Amino acid sequence: MNPGHTPGPTRIRAMNEPHGRRLLQVRPLLRWALAALAAFIALPSLADVQHPDRIVIGRITDNPRTDYVRLKGLLDRVIPKLAEQGIREGAVVLARDPQQMAGYLRRGRVDWVTETPAMAAELENRSGAQPFLRALREDRNVYRSLVFVRRDSGIQTLADLRGKRLALQTRSSTSAFYLPLITLLGAGLPLTELGTPDDRPAADEVGFLLARSELNIATWVHKGLADAGAFSNLDWDNPRRMPPSFRADFRVIAESDSVPRAIELVRADLPNTVADALRDVLLAIDQDPAAGDALRGYFATARFEAIDAETRRALTALNARILPLRRELER
């Protein structure tokens, strides 16, 4: 490789493929597609995406324009550090759901993925992708989910949520989708998805609906559009997502187990020399003063750390609980 070579620009590709039943509604898909088009910098051919001198980073997202910028900033700092492995440029590939991203990983269209732990477990199950680092974000490396209600609701326990509506964020959220639903399923509560706050579940079921953001979750519960809400303990303490005036009227009725905040994965057949070099670069990148802005832009990441035994156990436990949840949601 020419040492004077300047790495090419990262590029984005977001492709639409058939998706599973009940995963997306038409309007969210249309919003996703329009945002993806707005984020396009260049559209490489499929063969170009698979080129061996390129590293492709991916993420599951419903906010492609913003996440493209987050991933591109860090990727641009990483590419020059992989020159000895013959890597000359990078690309960003965004997917709308785990099925789509798992397909990209299996076919070698994506090499490296950054995800929440639940999505990491889904991708490991579906594609064989390997967790290889965890990201320390905002100086917090674990979080948990809180289920909360209005103090005047009369709801005291999870069992009281039968026949009630639970506001969640999106299907890609660990703390505001997977963890609360796993907690409810573990308590023996049947689940059903609702289309709008006007819908009602059967008397013996908990109906969940997607509010799209943490602030919306808090607002829906406060205004009575949902009977309960759930998101992370970090969001609970964030006044932009949980207004203090709302929180004073709420009560937490359940907490999930803690899980790692963010996981970096590589595809199962990424050459070991490239995977090892990428790991070494990311483990050291917080020592590079020029990478500070890129790290902060990468979901407020402070640094990357090796996956220790405790993290591996947490991911294994989460992995085992996702399959029963998926079966429940698809019944």
C-alpha atoms as a printed R data frame, in Angstrom:
    type eleno elety resid chain resno       x       y      z
1   ATOM     1    CA   MET     A     1   0.000   0.000  0.000
2   ATOM     2    CA   ASN     A     2   1.158   3.499 -0.825
3   ATOM     3    CA   PRO     A     3   1.897   5.213  2.515
4   ATOM     4    CA   GLY     A     4   0.822   8.520  1.058
5   ATOM     5    CA   HIS     A     5  -2.575   7.204  0.084
6   ATOM     6    CA   THR     A     6  -5.507   9.098  1.571
7   ATOM     7    CA   PRO     A     7  -8.391   6.810  2.557
8   ATOM     8    CA   GLY     A     8 -11.487   7.315  0.492
9   ATOM     9    CA   PRO     A     9 -14.676   8.689  2.013
10  ATOM    10    CA   THR     A    10 -17.013   6.441  3.904
11  ATOM    11    CA   ARG     A    11 -20.223   5.732  2.103
12  ATOM    12    CA   ILE     A    12 -23.689   4.638  3.070
13  ATOM    13    CA   ARG     A    13 -25.910   1.900  1.763
14  ATOM    14    CA   ALA     A    14 -29.377   1.135  3.048
15  ATOM    15    CA   MET     A    15 -31.196  -1.607  1.180
16  ATOM    16    CA   ASN     A    16 -34.803  -2.714  1.463
17  ATOM    17    CA   GLU     A    17 -35.504  -6.435  1.692
18  ATOM    18    CA   PRO     A    18 -38.615  -8.413  2.746
19  ATOM    19    CA   HIS     A    19 -39.199  -8.333  6.470
20  ATOM    20    CA   GLY     A    20 -40.950 -10.566  8.984
21  ATOM    21    CA   ARG     A    21 -44.556 -10.312 10.057
22  ATOM    22    CA   ARG     A    22 -45.450  -7.414 12.386
23  ATOM    23    CA   LEU     A    23 -41.952  -5.924 12.349
24  ATOM    24    CA   LEU     A    24 -42.690  -2.669 10.574
25  ATOM    25    CA   GLN     A    25 -45.686  -0.546  9.809
26  ATOM    26    CA   VAL     A    26 -45.953   1.323  6.493
27  ATOM    27    CA   ARG     A    27 -45.531   4.808  7.900
28  ATOM    28    CA   PRO     A    28 -42.377   4.113  9.955
29  ATOM    29    CA   LEU     A    29 -40.894   2.337  6.926
30  ATOM    30    CA   LEU     A    30 -41.645   5.336  4.711
31  ATOM    31    CA   ARG     A    31 -40.031   7.706  7.208
32  ATOM    32    CA   TRP     A    32 -37.000   5.424  7.429
33  ATOM    33    CA   ALA     A    33 -36.645   5.258  3.638
34  ATOM    34    CA   LEU     A    34 -36.937   9.030  3.200
35  ATOM    35    CA   ALA     A    35 -34.347   9.672  5.904
36  ATOM    36    CA   ALA     A    36 -32.025   7.087  4.375
37  ATOM    37    CA   LEU     A    37 -32.280   8.778  0.990
38  ATOM    38    CA   ALA     A    38 -31.472  12.118  2.594
39  ATOM    39    CA   ALA     A    39 -28.391  10.582  4.208
40  ATOM    40    CA   PHE     A    40 -26.961   9.051  1.008
41  ATOM    41    CA   ILE     A    41 -23.514  10.298  0.096
42  ATOM    42    CA   ALA     A    42 -22.871   7.731 -2.618
43  ATOM    43    CA   LEU     A    43 -24.487   4.427 -3.480
44  ATOM    44    CA   PRO     A    44 -21.855   1.768 -4.196
45  ATOM    45    CA   SER     A    45 -22.727  -1.364 -6.075
46  ATOM    46    CA   LEU     A    46 -23.190  -4.577 -4.130
47  ATOM    47    CA   ALA     A    47 -19.834  -5.903 -5.391
48  ATOM    48    CA   ASP     A    48 -18.219  -2.636 -4.295
49  ATOM    49    CA   VAL     A    49 -19.575  -3.026 -0.750
50  ATOM    50    CA   GLN     A    50 -17.868  -6.448 -0.557
51  ATOM    51    CA   HIS     A    51 -14.479  -5.214 -1.774
52  ATOM    52    CA   PRO     A    52 -11.624  -6.613  0.397
53  ATOM    53    CA   ASP     A    53  -9.840  -3.270  0.861
54  ATOM    54    CA   ARG     A    54 -12.821  -1.751  2.662
55  ATOM    55    CA   ILE     A    55 -14.193  -2.042  6.206
56  ATOM    56    CA   VAL     A    56 -17.975  -1.737  6.394
57  ATOM    57    CA   ILE     A    57 -19.598  -0.696  9.671
58  ATOM    58    CA   GLY     A    58 -23.316  -1.163 10.230
59  ATOM    59    CA   ARG     A    59 -26.145  -0.475 12.641
60  ATOM    60    CA   ILE     A    60 -29.855  -1.198 12.953
61  ATOM    61    CA   THR     A    61 -31.624   2.132 13.082
62  ATOM    62    CA   ASP     A    62 -34.813   4.076 12.586
63  ATOM    63    CA   ASN     A    63 -32.787   7.298 12.411
64  ATOM    64    CA   PRO     A    64 -30.407   6.687  9.488
65  ATOM    65    CA   ARG     A    65 -29.404  10.289  8.851
66  ATOM    66    CA   THR     A    66 -28.142  10.843 12.403
67  ATOM    67    CA   ASP     A    67 -26.608   7.393 12.837
68  ATOM    68    CA   TYR     A    68 -24.758   7.656  9.532
69  ATOM    69    CA   VAL     A    69 -22.919  10.719 10.841
70  ATOM    70    CA   ARG     A    70 -22.162   8.999 14.166
71  ATOM    71    CA   LEU     A    71 -20.637   5.950 12.481
72  ATOM    72    CA   LYS     A    72 -18.836   7.811  9.720
73  ATOM    73    CA   GLY     A    73 -16.939  10.051 12.139
74  ATOM    74    CA   LEU     A    74 -15.334   7.148 13.987
75  ATOM    75    CA   LEU     A    75 -14.802   5.078 10.854
76  ATOM    76    CA   ASP     A    76 -12.830   7.907  9.265
77  ATOM    77    CA   ARG     A    77 -10.444   7.823 12.270
78  ATOM    78    CA   VAL     A    78 -10.111   4.033 12.175
79  ATOM    79    CA   ILE     A    79  -9.415   3.473  8.461
80  ATOM    80    CA   PRO     A    80  -5.900   5.014  8.337
81  ATOM    81    CA   LYS     A    81  -4.881   2.852 11.306
82  ATOM    82    CA   LEU     A    82  -5.663  -0.340  9.338
83  ATOM    83    CA   ALA     A    83  -3.351   0.414  6.428
84  ATOM    84    CA   GLU     A    84  -1.067  -2.553  7.158
85  ATOM    85    CA   GLN     A    85  -4.049  -4.878  6.646
86  ATOM    86    CA   GLY     A    86  -4.644  -3.406  3.181
87  ATOM    87    CA   ILE     A    87  -7.704  -1.416  4.260
88  ATOM    88    CA   ARG     A    88  -7.990   1.782  2.223
89  ATOM    89    CA   GLU     A    89 -11.531   3.023  2.807
90  ATOM    90    CA   GLY     A    90 -14.749   2.423  4.703
91  ATOM    91    CA   ALA     A    91 -18.485   2.337  4.169
92  ATOM    92    CA   VAL     A    92 -21.557   2.661  6.377
93  ATOM    93    CA   VAL     A    93 -24.479   0.265  5.903
94  ATOM    94    CA   LEU     A    94 -27.692   0.809  7.860
95  ATOM    95    CA   ALA     A    95 -30.488  -1.723  8.299
96  ATOM    96    CA   ARG     A    96 -34.017  -1.313  9.559
97  ATOM    97    CA   ASP     A    97 -34.268  -4.559 11.577
98  ATOM    98    CA   PRO     A    98 -32.174  -7.502 12.836
99  ATOM    99    CA   GLN     A    99 -33.227  -9.783  9.980
100 ATOM   100    CA   GLN     A   100 -31.865  -7.374  7.401
101 ATOM   101    CA   MET     A   101 -28.602  -6.787  9.273
102 ATOM   102    CA   ALA     A   102 -28.124 -10.513  9.913
103 ATOM   103    CA   GLY     A   103 -28.412 -11.087  6.167
104 ATOM   104    CA   TYR     A   104 -25.742  -8.472  5.487
105 ATOM   105    CA   LEU     A   105 -23.427 -10.139  8.024
106 ATOM   106    CA   ARG     A   106 -23.965 -13.635  6.644
107 ATOM   107    CA   ARG     A   107 -23.271 -12.476  3.082
108 ATOM   108    CA   GLY     A   108 -20.205 -10.455  4.035
109 ATOM   109    CA   ARG     A   109 -21.710  -7.059  3.209
110 ATOM   110    CA   VAL     A   110 -21.072  -5.790  6.752
111 ATOM   111    CA   ASP     A   111 -17.896  -6.451  8.740
112 ATOM   112    CA   TRP     A   112 -18.402  -4.580 12.015
113 ATOM   113    CA   VAL     A   113 -21.602  -3.688 13.859
114 ATOM   114    CA   THR     A   114 -22.248  -1.497 16.888
115 ATOM   115    CA   GLU     A   115 -25.423  -2.386 18.747
116 ATOM   116    CA   THR     A   116 -27.341  -2.558 21.975
117 ATOM   117    CA   PRO     A   117 -26.918  -5.869 23.851
118 ATOM   118    CA   ALA     A   118 -30.306  -7.230 22.782
119 ATOM   119    CA   MET     A   119 -29.594  -6.512 19.130
120 ATOM   120    CA   ALA     A   120 -26.113  -7.994 19.578
121 ATOM   121    CA   ALA     A   121 -27.700 -11.178 20.935
122 ATOM   122    CA   GLU     A   122 -30.174 -11.263 18.032
123 ATOM   123    CA   LEU     A   123 -27.365 -10.870 15.491
124 ATOM   124    CA   GLU     A   124 -25.269 -13.525 17.196
125 ATOM   125    CA   ASN     A   125 -28.249 -15.899 17.051
126 ATOM   126    CA   ARG     A   126 -29.189 -15.111 13.463
127 ATOM   127    CA   SER     A   127 -25.799 -14.684 11.767
128 ATOM   128    CA   GLY     A   128 -23.069 -16.040 14.029
129 ATOM   129    CA   ALA     A   129 -21.604 -12.547 14.459
130 ATOM   130    CA   GLN     A   130 -19.111 -12.433 17.324
131 ATOM   131    CA   PRO     A   131 -19.154  -9.834 20.133
132 ATOM   132    CA   PHE     A   132 -15.555  -8.644 20.427
133 ATOM   133    CA   LEU     A   133 -15.622  -5.397 22.427
134 ATOM   134    CA   ARG     A   134 -17.931  -3.404 24.641
135 ATOM   135    CA   ALA     A   135 -18.256   0.362 24.417
136 ATOM   136    CA   LEU     A   136 -18.191   2.469 27.571
137 ATOM   137    CA   ARG     A   137 -20.698   5.257 26.960
138 ATOM   138    CA   GLU     A   138 -21.080   8.340 29.110
139 ATOM   139    CA   ASP     A   139 -18.809   6.621 31.667
140 ATOM   140    CA   ARG     A   140 -21.476   3.980 32.315
141 ATOM   141    CA   ASN     A   141 -20.956   0.442 31.074
142 ATOM   142    CA   VAL     A   142 -24.190  -1.185 32.331
143 ATOM   143    CA   TYR     A   143 -27.820  -0.182 32.626
144 ATOM   144    CA   ARG     A   144 -31.200  -1.692 33.476
145 ATOM   145    CA   SER     A   145 -34.835  -1.121 32.582
146 ATOM   146    CA   LEU     A   146 -37.412   0.480 34.911
147 ATOM   147    CA   VAL     A   147 -41.173  -0.062 34.593
148 ATOM   148    CA   PHE     A   148 -43.081   2.917 35.972
149 ATOM   149    CA   VAL     A   149 -46.685   4.091 36.450
150 ATOM   150    CA   ARG     A   150 -48.483   7.144 37.782
151 ATOM   151    CA   ARG     A   151 -48.639   7.186 41.570
152 ATOM   152    CA   ASP     A   152 -52.418   7.639 41.416
153 ATOM   153    CA   SER     A   153 -52.958   4.735 38.981
154 ATOM   154    CA   GLY     A   154 -53.601   2.057 41.571
155 ATOM   155    CA   ILE     A   155 -51.067  -0.203 39.826
156 ATOM   156    CA   GLN     A   156 -48.731  -1.733 42.405
157 ATOM   157    CA   THR     A   157 -47.098  -4.745 40.740
158 ATOM   158    CA   LEU     A   158 -46.467  -6.208 37.295
159 ATOM   159    CA   ALA     A   159 -49.494  -8.477 37.749
160 ATOM   160    CA   ASP     A   160 -51.672  -5.348 37.888
161 ATOM   161    CA   LEU     A   161 -50.692  -4.583 34.266
162 ATOM   162    CA   ARG     A   162 -53.101  -7.229 32.919
163 ATOM   163    CA   GLY     A   163 -55.561  -5.439 30.681
164 ATOM   164    CA   LYS     A   164 -53.316  -2.326 30.653
165 ATOM   165    CA   ARG     A   165 -51.202  -0.485 28.062
166 ATOM   166    CA   LEU     A   166 -47.403  -0.302 28.319
167 ATOM   167    CA   ALA     A   167 -45.553   2.382 26.340
168 ATOM   168    CA   LEU     A   168 -42.194   1.305 24.891
169 ATOM   169    CA   GLN     A   169 -39.756   2.944 22.473
170 ATOM   170    CA   THR     A   170 -38.859   0.903 19.362
171 ATOM   171    CA   ARG     A   171 -38.178  -2.738 18.565
172 ATOM   172    CA   SER     A   172 -34.425  -2.116 18.468
173 ATOM   173    CA   SER     A   173 -34.215  -0.776 22.039
174 ATOM   174    CA   THR     A   174 -32.764  -3.024 24.716
175 ATOM   175    CA   SER     A   175 -33.850  -0.996 27.752
176 ATOM   176    CA   ALA     A   176 -37.158   0.277 26.349
177 ATOM   177    CA   PHE     A   177 -38.345  -2.841 24.523
178 ATOM   178    CA   TYR     A   178 -36.515  -6.109 25.121
179 ATOM   179    CA   LEU     A   179 -35.733  -5.876 28.847
180 ATOM   180    CA   PRO     A   180 -39.210  -4.788 29.999
181 ATOM   181    CA   LEU     A   181 -40.947  -7.384 27.825
182 ATOM   182    CA   ILE     A   182 -38.564 -10.110 29.004
183 ATOM   183    CA   THR     A   183 -39.348  -9.043 32.575
184 ATOM   184    CA   LEU     A   184 -43.097  -9.223 31.948
185 ATOM   185    CA   LEU     A   185 -42.825 -12.566 30.184
186 ATOM   186    CA   GLY     A   186 -40.767 -13.892 33.090
187 ATOM   187    CA   ALA     A   187 -43.615 -12.870 35.402
188 ATOM   188    CA   GLY     A   188 -46.003 -15.026 33.375
189 ATOM   189    CA   LEU     A   189 -47.824 -12.159 31.664
190 ATOM   190    CA   PRO     A   190 -49.083 -12.708 28.082
191 ATOM   191    CA   LEU     A   191 -48.143  -9.916 25.667
192 ATOM   192    CA   THR     A   192 -49.887  -8.342 22.687
193 ATOM   193    CA   GLU     A   193 -48.960  -5.426 20.470
194 ATOM   194    CA   LEU     A   194 -51.343  -2.482 20.146
195 ATOM   195    CA   GLY     A   195 -51.497  -0.132 17.162
196 ATOM   196    CA   THR     A   196 -52.565   3.053 18.950
197 ATOM   197    CA   PRO     A   197 -53.229   4.280 22.508
198 ATOM   198    CA   ASP     A   198 -56.948   3.915 21.745
199 ATOM   199    CA   ASP     A   199 -56.552   0.130 21.410
200 ATOM   200    CA   ARG     A   200 -57.101  -2.057 24.453
201 ATOM   201    CA   PRO     A   201 -55.642  -5.485 25.234
202 ATOM   202    CA   ALA     A   202 -57.664  -8.451 26.437
203 ATOM   203    CA   ALA     A   203 -58.276  -8.517 30.183
204 ATOM   204    CA   ASP     A   204 -55.576 -11.132 30.808
205 ATOM   205    CA   GLU     A   205 -52.905  -9.604 28.506
206 ATOM   206    CA   VAL     A   206 -50.502  -6.673 28.695
207 ATOM   207    CA   GLY     A   207 -50.733  -4.531 25.583
208 ATOM   208    CA   PHE     A   208 -47.585  -2.722 24.488
209 ATOM   209    CA   LEU     A   209 -47.339   0.123 22.007
210 ATOM   210    CA   LEU     A   210 -44.394   1.989 20.514
211 ATOM   211    CA   ALA     A   211 -43.993   5.665 21.428
212 ATOM   212    CA   ARG     A   212 -40.759   6.135 19.392
213 ATOM   213    CA   SER     A   213 -38.854   8.137 22.040
214 ATOM   214    CA   GLU     A   214 -38.217   8.155 25.776
215 ATOM   215    CA   LEU     A   215 -39.819  11.583 26.194
216 ATOM   216    CA   ASN     A   216 -42.935  10.330 24.411
217 ATOM   217    CA   ILE     A   217 -43.073   7.346 26.763
218 ATOM   218    CA   ALA     A   218 -43.007   9.616 29.815
219 ATOM   219    CA   THR     A   219 -45.549  11.985 28.254
220 ATOM   220    CA   TRP     A   220 -47.961   9.205 27.299
221 ATOM   221    CA   VAL     A   221 -47.943   7.788 30.819
222 ATOM   222    CA   HIS     A   222 -48.319  11.221 32.401
223 ATOM   223    CA   LYS     A   223 -51.267  12.126 30.142
224 ATOM   224    CA   GLY     A   224 -52.960   8.742 30.528
225 ATOM   225    CA   LEU     A   225 -52.404   7.584 26.947
226 ATOM   226    CA   ALA     A   226 -50.598   4.579 28.443
227 ATOM   227    CA   ASP     A   227 -50.940   3.008 31.884
228 ATOM   228    CA   ALA     A   228 -47.231   2.264 32.275
229 ATOM   229    CA   GLY     A   229 -43.933   2.983 30.580
230 ATOM   230    CA   ALA     A   230 -40.449   1.532 30.555
231 ATOM   231    CA   PHE     A   231 -36.961   2.735 29.752
232 ATOM   232    CA   SER     A   232 -33.489   2.717 31.278
233 ATOM   233    CA   ASN     A   233 -32.417   3.995 34.664
234 ATOM   234    CA   LEU     A   234 -30.153   6.415 32.779
235 ATOM   235    CA   ASP     A   235 -33.159   7.908 30.980
236 ATOM   236    CA   TRP     A   236 -35.039   8.064 34.286
237 ATOM   237    CA   ASP     A   237 -32.297  10.371 35.579
238 ATOM   238    CA   ASN     A   238 -32.150  12.448 32.374
239 ATOM   239    CA   PRO     A   239 -34.385  15.551 32.612
240 ATOM   240    CA   ARG     A   240 -34.560  15.836 28.817
241 ATOM   241    CA   ARG     A   241 -36.198  12.397 28.655
242 ATOM   242    CA   MET     A   242 -37.916  12.345 32.031
243 ATOM   243    CA   PRO     A   243 -39.049  15.852 32.997
244 ATOM   244    CA   PRO     A   244 -38.732  16.281 36.786
245 ATOM   245    CA   SER     A   245 -42.345  17.457 36.981
246 ATOM   246    CA   PHE     A   246 -43.422  14.131 35.435
247 ATOM   247    CA   ARG     A   247 -41.137  11.992 37.574
248 ATOM   248    CA   ALA     A   248 -42.624  13.417 40.772
249 ATOM   249    CA   ASP     A   249 -45.941  11.855 39.720
250 ATOM   250    CA   PHE     A   250 -44.458   8.444 38.861
251 ATOM   251    CA   ARG     A   251 -43.571   5.303 40.797
252 ATOM   252    CA   VAL     A   252 -41.270   2.456 39.690
253 ATOM   253    CA   ILE     A   253 -42.938  -0.952 40.064
254 ATOM   254    CA   ALA     A   254 -40.249  -3.229 38.596
255 ATOM   255    CA   GLU     A   255 -36.602  -3.313 37.497
256 ATOM   256    CA   SER     A   256 -34.852  -5.668 35.095
257 ATOM   257    CA   ASP     A   257 -31.424  -7.223 35.458
258 ATOM   258    CA   SER     A   258 -28.491  -5.026 34.415
259 ATOM   259    CA   VAL     A   259 -26.871  -5.558 31.011
260 ATOM   260    CA   PRO     A   260 -23.894  -4.035 29.159
261 ATOM   261    CA   ARG     A   261 -24.752  -0.785 27.404
262 ATOM   262    CA   ALA     A   262 -23.197  -1.312 23.970
263 ATOM   263    CA   ILE     A   263 -21.480  -4.140 22.123
264 ATOM   264    CA   GLU     A   264 -19.228  -4.133 19.051
265 ATOM   265    CA   LEU     A   265 -19.483  -7.248 16.865
266 ATOM   266    CA   VAL     A   266 -17.684  -8.568 13.791
267 ATOM   267    CA   ARG     A   267 -19.020 -10.992 11.216
268 ATOM   268    CA   ALA     A   268 -18.171 -14.620 11.820
269 ATOM   269    CA   ASP     A   269 -15.878 -14.990  8.791
270 ATOM   270    CA   LEU     A   270 -13.984 -11.712  9.005
271 ATOM   271    CA   PRO     A   271 -10.283 -12.624  8.585
272 ATOM   272    CA   ASN     A   272  -8.595 -12.941 11.972
273 ATOM   273    CA   THR     A   273  -5.819 -10.534 10.999
274 ATOM   274    CA   VAL     A   274  -8.368  -7.802 10.237
275 ATOM   275    CA   ALA     A   275 -10.510  -8.532 13.302
276 ATOM   276    CA   ASP     A   276  -7.460  -8.509 15.593
277 ATOM   277    CA   ALA     A   277  -6.151  -5.285 14.084
278 ATOM   278    CA   LEU     A   278  -9.558  -3.612 14.403
279 ATOM   279    CA   ARG     A   279  -9.777  -4.696 18.045
280 ATOM   280    CA   ASP     A   280  -6.322  -3.272 18.781
281 ATOM   281    CA   VAL     A   281  -7.157   0.018 17.070
282 ATOM   282    CA   LEU     A   282 -10.411   0.477 18.990
283 ATOM   283    CA   LEU     A   283  -8.879  -0.464 22.337
284 ATOM   284    CA   ALA     A   284  -6.280   2.268 21.900
285 ATOM   285    CA   ILE     A   285  -8.270   4.930 20.100
286 ATOM   286    CA   ASP     A   286  -9.189   6.865 23.242
287 ATOM   287    CA   GLN     A   287  -5.451   7.679 23.554
288 ATOM   288    CA   ASP     A   288  -5.521   9.472 20.190
289 ATOM   289    CA   PRO     A   289  -6.243  13.198 20.816
290 ATOM   290    CA   ALA     A   290  -7.417  13.596 17.222
291 ATOM   291    CA   ALA     A   291 -10.130  10.970 17.751
292 ATOM   292    CA   GLY     A   292 -11.826  12.723 20.684
293 ATOM   293    CA   ASP     A   293 -14.634  14.338 18.692
294 ATOM   294    CA   ALA     A   294 -15.269  11.143 16.737
295 ATOM   295    CA   LEU     A   295 -15.546   9.114 19.952
296 ATOM   296    CA   ARG     A   296 -17.928  11.609 21.524
297 ATOM   297    CA   GLY     A   297 -19.997  11.598 18.355
298 ATOM   298    CA   TYR     A   298 -20.077   7.794 18.428
299 ATOM   299    CA   PHE     A   299 -22.971   7.663 20.885
300 ATOM   300    CA   ALA     A   300 -20.940   9.513 23.559
301 ATOM   301    CA   THR     A   301 -18.371   6.701 23.781
302 ATOM   302    CA   ALA     A   302 -15.533   7.219 26.267
303 ATOM   303    CA   ARG     A   303 -13.517   4.147 25.278
304 ATOM   304    CA   PHE     A   304 -13.707   0.510 24.225
305 ATOM   305    CA   GLU     A   305 -12.999  -2.410 26.547
306 ATOM   306    CA   ALA     A   306 -12.446  -6.138 26.128
307 ATOM   307    CA   ILE     A   307 -15.436  -8.364 26.834
308 ATOM   308    CA   ASP     A   308 -14.790  -9.897 30.247
309 ATOM   309    CA   ALA     A   309 -16.383 -12.986 31.794
310 ATOM   310    CA   GLU     A   310 -19.161 -10.984 33.481
311 ATOM   311    CA   THR     A   311 -20.141  -9.310 30.206
312 ATOM   312    CA   ARG     A   312 -20.086 -12.655 28.411
313 ATOM   313    CA   ARG     A   313 -22.377 -14.193 31.066
314 ATOM   314    CA   ALA     A   314 -24.810 -11.275 30.773
315 ATOM   315    CA   LEU     A   315 -24.930 -11.611 26.981
316 ATOM   316    CA   THR     A   316 -25.414 -15.385 27.202
317 ATOM   317    CA   ALA     A   317 -28.287 -14.982 29.666
318 ATOM   318    CA   LEU     A   318 -29.919 -12.310 27.509
319 ATOM   319    CA   ASN     A   319 -29.449 -14.457 24.421
320 ATOM   320    CA   ALA     A   320 -31.281 -17.356 26.060
321 ATOM   321    CA   ARG     A   321 -34.261 -15.151 27.011
322 ATOM   322    CA   ILE     A   322 -34.712 -13.480 23.632
323 ATOM   323    CA   LEU     A   323 -35.907 -16.617 21.788
324 ATOM   324    CA   PRO     A   324 -38.927 -17.195 24.095
325 ATOM   325    CA   LEU     A   325 -39.801 -13.501 23.746
326 ATOM   326    CA   ARG     A   326 -39.585 -13.670 19.964
327 ATOM   327    CA   ARG     A   327 -41.898 -16.699 19.984
328 ATOM   328    CA   GLU     A   328 -44.372 -14.855 22.185
329 ATOM   329    CA   LEU     A   329 -44.408 -11.806 19.923
330 ATOM   330    CA   GLU     A   330 -44.858 -13.874 16.763
331 ATOM   331    CA   ARG     A   331 -47.611 -16.131 18.048
